[in-house]
Amino acid sequence: MALSKKLLSRDEVVVRHMHTHIKVLLWRILLQILLLAAAIVGSVLAPDSWQPWGWIVIWTIVVVVAIPLFIAPWLRWSTTTYTVTSKRVITRSGIINKVGHDLPLSRISDVQQERTLTDRIFGAGTLRLQTSSDDPLILADVPQAEIVQVEISNLLFHDIQGAIDADPTD
C-alpha cells in the first residue's frame, strides 16, 4: 500500500515506495510448496477408512503449520515499507503494532551500501543512512539498492529530477 498523500507536505514528492525484497520469503515459499505437496500426497494415499476425518486432520495440520511458516512472515513483509520522498526517508512496519520512522534528508550525512553475495544475486542490499548524531537508519533488504542509493544521493544534493530519473526502468 502506497503512502497516503495526506502524510506528505504540500511540495513533497514520492521518489520511490517499496517493500523489502521478496528474497526474504523465498525459502518460506519453497517450504510452503513442499508442505502442500506432502498434504496432497497424504490425501491421495490415505486409506478409504480415514475418510472424511483423515483429510480434515491432514489439511488442518497444513493450515496450522502454514500460519507461522508462511502467513505471518508474509504479513510482516507486506506491512514493511520504505518510502523515499523529496524531503525525507520514511519507514513503516508492523501488523498490529505499527512502527514508523521519518528521517529528514537534511539529517543524512552519508549513504552506505552493503551487498552480500545473495544480495548481489537478487539485486538487493542494505543501506545505512548515517546521521550527524551517529544514529544510523538501516534499511535492510532494499530492492535495487544501488539505484536507491543514487536517488538518495541526488536528493541530498537537491537534485529531485535526477533522483526521479535515476531508475531507467520506471
C-alpha positions in Angstrom: 0.0 0.0 0.0 1.4 3.3 -1.0 2.0 6.1 1.4 -1.1 8.3 1.8 -0.9 11.7 0.2 -2.3 13.3 3.3 1.0 12.3 5.1 3.1 14.4 2.6 3.7 18.1 2.8 2.4 20.3 0.0 5.5 20.3 -2.2 6.8 16.8 -1.2 7.2 14.2 -4.0 7.4 10.4 -3.6 10.5 9.3 -5.4 10.3 5.6 -4.5 7.9 3.5 -2.5 9.0 -0.1 -1.9 8.7 -3.2 0.3 11.7 -5.1 1.4 13.0 -7.5 -1.2 10.9 -10.7 -1.8 14.0 -12.8 -1.2 13.2 -12.7 2.5 10.2 -15.0 1.7 11.8 -17.3 -0.9 12.7 -20.2 1.4 9.4 -20.0 3.1 7.6 -20.2 -0.2 9.6 -23.3 -1.1 8.7 -24.9 2.3 5.1 -24.0 1.8 5.1 -25.7 -1.7 6.7 -28.8 -0.1 4.1 -28.8 2.7 1.2 -28.5 0.2 2.8 -31.3 -1.9 3.1 -33.5 1.2 -0.6 -32.8 2.1 -1.7 -33.7 -1.4 0.2 -37.0 -1.4 -1.1 -37.7 2.1 -4.7 -37.1 0.9 -4.3 -39.3 -2.1 -2.6 -42.1 -0.3 -4.8 -42.1 2.8 -6.8 -45.3 3.2 -10.5 -45.1 2.5 -11.2 -45.9 6.1 -9.7 -42.5 7.0 -12.3 -40.5 5.1 -13.5 -37.9 5.8 -11.7 -37.3 9.1 -8.3 -38.2 7.7 -8.5 -35.5 5.1 -9.7 -32.9 7.7 -6.8 -33.8 10.0 -4.2 -33.5 7.2 -5.5 -30.2 5.9 -5.9 -28.8 9.5 -2.3 -29.6 10.1 -1.3 -27.8 6.9 -3.2 -24.7 7.9 -1.8 -24.7 11.4 1.7 -25.1 10.1 1.3 -22.6 7.3 0.4 -19.7 9.7 3.8 -19.4 11.4 5.7 -20.8 8.4 4.3 -18.5 5.7 1.3 -16.4 6.5 2.8 -14.4 9.5 6.1 -13.7 7.7 4.2 -12.7 4.5 2.1 -10.2 6.6 5.3 -8.9 8.2 6.8 -8.5 4.7 3.7 -6.8 3.2 3.5 -4.3 6.0 7.2 -3.3 5.9 7.7 -0.4 3.6 10.4 2.1 2.7 9.5 5.4 1.1 12.0 8.0 -0.3 10.5 11.4 -0.8 12.0 14.7 -1.9 12.3 15.6 1.8 12.7 12.5 3.9 13.1 8.7 4.2 10.1 7.0 5.7 9.9 3.5 7.2 6.7 1.8 8.3 6.3 -1.7 9.6 4.0 -3.8 11.8 1.0 -5.9 11.6 -0.9 -5.0 14.8 1.6 -2.6 16.4 2.7 -0.1 13.8 6.2 1.4 13.9 7.3 4.3 11.8 10.4 6.4 11.4 10.8 9.6 9.4 14.4 10.8 8.7 14.6 14.2 7.1 17.1 14.3 4.3 18.8 17.2 5.9 20.0 15.0 8.8 21.7 12.4 6.5 25.4 12.9 6.2 26.4 9.6 4.5 24.7 6.8 2.5 26.5 3.5 2.7 25.6 0.3 0.8 26.3 -3.3 1.8 25.6 -6.2 -0.6 26.3 -9.8 0.3 26.7 -12.5 -2.4 23.0 -13.4 -2.1 22.0 -9.7 -2.2 24.0 -9.3 -5.4 22.3 -12.4 -7.0 18.9 -11.0 -6.2 19.7 -7.3 -6.8 19.1 -6.2 -3.3 21.2 -4.7 -0.5 21.3 -2.9 2.9 21.5 0.8 3.0 22.9 2.6 6.1 21.8 6.2 6.3 24.3 7.9 8.6 23.2 10.9 10.6 25.2 13.6 12.3 24.1 12.1 15.6 25.8 8.8 14.8 22.4 7.1 14.9 22.1 5.4 11.5 18.9 4.3 9.9 19.4 0.9 8.5 17.2 -0.2 5.6 17.6 -4.0 5.2 16.9 -5.9 2.0 16.3 -2.9 -0.2 15.4 -3.9 -3.8 17.7 -2.2 -6.3 19.8 -0.9 -3.5 22.4 0.8 -5.9 19.7 2.8 -7.6 18.1 3.8 -4.3 21.5 4.9 -3.1 21.9 7.1 -6.2 18.4 8.5 -5.7 19.0 9.5 -2.1 22.4 11.0 -3.0 20.8 13.1 -5.7 18.2 14.2 -3.2 20.9 15.2 -0.8 22.3 17.5 -3.4 18.8 18.9 -4.1 18.5 17.2 -7.5 14.9 16.0 -7.3 14.6 15.3 -11.0 17.9 13.4 -11.0 16.5 11.2 -8.2 13.3 10.6 -10.1 15.2 9.8 -13.3 17.9 7.6 -11.6 16.0 4.4 -12.3 15.6 3.9 -16.1 13.0 1.1 -15.6 10.4 3.5 -14.0 
